[in-house]
């Protein structure tokens, strides 16, 4: 999965219907895609996989790998795939991640309003002109 490059990026608007359509389109072309999302965006990989009718292969940090869901095992032309295994370690990690996040997030806009704008850097020409 490390060689696979992200083909879908979820931005600050979150996972919209347009994003789901793009994921479905790319899954038809590639069969396996990598989706990344921004740090300030809340995305539930399981929900995205269900909405896109895809199989969630792997989640690491803010990156997920989705595969095309096979129609039915044994159908001619479609490979029979085994269901994704969930280990006890992965389940514990997912539950720890969920409990580590606080339900209340600090207001980002309020913090940004407290920061003073930086002064423009003076170049040598500007310094000489002041003298």
VOTI-759967 format. One record per residue: residue in three letters; x negated, y, z of N, C-alpha, C in turn. Coordinates in steps of 0.1 Angstrom, whole numbers, plus 5000, padded with zeros to 4 digits. Atoms other than C-alpha are relative to their C-alpha. Example, Ala and Ser with C-alpha at 12.3 -4.5 7.8 and 13.67 -1.06 7.14 Angstrom:
2
ALA499149885000487749555078499150125000 SER500949895000486349895071500850115008 
This chain:
131
UNK499249885000500050005000499150135000 UNK500949884999497050235005499750064986 UNK500349955014496350254967501250074994 UNK498849945006499950364960500050145004 UNK499949864998500250734956501450045003 UNK498749954998503250924970500650064987 UNK499349955012505750994942501250095004 UNK498949924996508551164962499550075013 UNK500349924988507951444988501350075004 UNK498849944994510751545011499650135007 UNK500449874995510551915019500850045012 UNK499449944988511952145046501649994999 UNK498650015001515552105033500549865004 UNK499750144996515451735043500349914989 UNK499650105010516751435025501450034995 UNK498849965006519451575003500549894990 UNK499550105010521651384977499150004988 UNK500949995011519251514950498849915002 UNK501250084996516351344968500449854999 UNK499650145000518251014971500149964985 UNK499950035014519051034933498649984994 UNK501450005005515351094926499449875004 UNK500650134995514350794948500649884992 UNK499450105007516850574930499549994986 UNK500549995013515650684896498649944999 UNK501450055000511950624905499949855003 UNK500050144997512750284920500449914988 UNK499750085012514250174887498849994990 UNK501250005008511050274869498949925006 UNK501250054994508450164894500149875009 UNK499750114991510049894917499450025014 UNK500649974987507850024946499550145000 UNK500449864999507450384956499750045014 UNK500449954987505950584984500650145002 UNK499349874997507850875000499450065012 UNK500649934989506251135023501050125003 UNK499249894996507951415043499250095009 UNK500749904992506851735060500149975015 UNK500150024985505951745097501250065007 UNK498849934994508851985105501349954996 UNK498850065005511451765088500349875007 UNK499650134994513351495105500649914990 UNK499550095010513851195083500049865007 UNK499950134995515150855093499849904988 UNK500350095012513550595069501149904998 UNK498950105002516250335076501250064993 UNK498849945006518950575066499850034986 UNK500449975014517150685035500049874991 UNK500050135007516650315025501549964997 UNK498650045002520350245030500750084990 UNK499449915009521450555011499649974985 UNK500650035013519150464982500249864995 UNK499850155003520150094983498749944997 UNK501350055002516550004986499649925013 UNK500650074989514449785009498850075006 UNK501149934993512249955035498949905002 UNK501150094999508849785032499150045012 UNK501049964990506649995055500250145004 UNK500049874996506650305076498850035008 UNK501249964992503450475089500050155001 UNK500049864998503650815104501250074992 UNK498949935008505551045079499949954986 UNK500050065013505250805050500749875000 UNK499350135001507450525039499949944986 UNK500150075013507250265012501449934998 UNK498750065003510550164995499849914988 UNK500150105012511049864971501549994996 UNK498750025006513949794948500649875007 UNK499350114994516549564964500349904989 UNK499650105010516849234945501549985001 UNK498650025001520349164933500549885008 UNK499650134992520748804945498849904998 UNK501150105002518048544951500549894991 UNK499750115010517948284923500750054988 UNK499449955013519548514897498950014990 UNK501050005011517748474864499550144997 UNK500549875003515448764857499650085013 UNK500349924987515248884894499249915009 UNK500750084991512548754917500649995013 UNK499550024987513648614950499050055010 UNK500949954990512048814978500449975014 UNK499750034986511848725014500350135007 UNK499749884992513348975039498850055007 UNK501249944993510949215055500049955014 UNK500250054987509549085087499850125010 UNK500249904990509849295118499349945012 UNK500750064989507249215144500450075013 UNK499749944987507649275181499250135002 UNK500949894999504749515179500650124993 UNK499549895008506349725152501350055006 UNK498749964993509749725171499650095012 UNK500449924988507949845203499550144996 UNK500549875005506150115183501150094996 UNK498949915004509350245168500850055011 UNK499249954988511150255201499250105008 UNK500949914993508150425217500050144993 UNK500049885007508150685190501350085002 UNK498749944997511850755195500150065013 UNK499949954986511550795232499050115003 UNK501049904997508451015230500450144995 UNK499549875005510251285210501050065010 UNK499049934992512051535231501250044992 UNK498849975008515651595221500150154997 UNK500049865003515151975223498750044994 UNK501249955007512652145200499950155003 UNK500149864998511252485208500350084987 UNK499749925012512452755184498850054993 UNK501249965008509852805157500150144997 UNK499949865004511253145147499650095011 UNK500449914988510853285182498550005002 UNK501550004998507253165184499350084989 UNK500749935011506453315150500250155002 UNK499849864998507953645161499050065010 UNK500949954990505553675190498650024995 UNK501349995006502453645168499850134993 UNK500349875007500953975157499349974987 UNK500650025013499954005120498550035001 UNK501449985000496253975114499650134992 UNK500549895008494254285103499349954988 UNK500750045012492954275068498550015002 UNK501450004998489354185066499350114991 UNK500749895007487054475056498849944993 UNK501150045008484654415028498950105001 UNK501149904999481354595025500350134993 UNK499649885007482754835000501050095008 UNK499149934992485554935024499350075012 UNK500749954988483154985053499150124995 UNK500849885005480855215032500950124997 UNK499149895004483855415020500550085013 UNK499649944988484855485056498950095006 UNK501149924994481455625066499850134993 
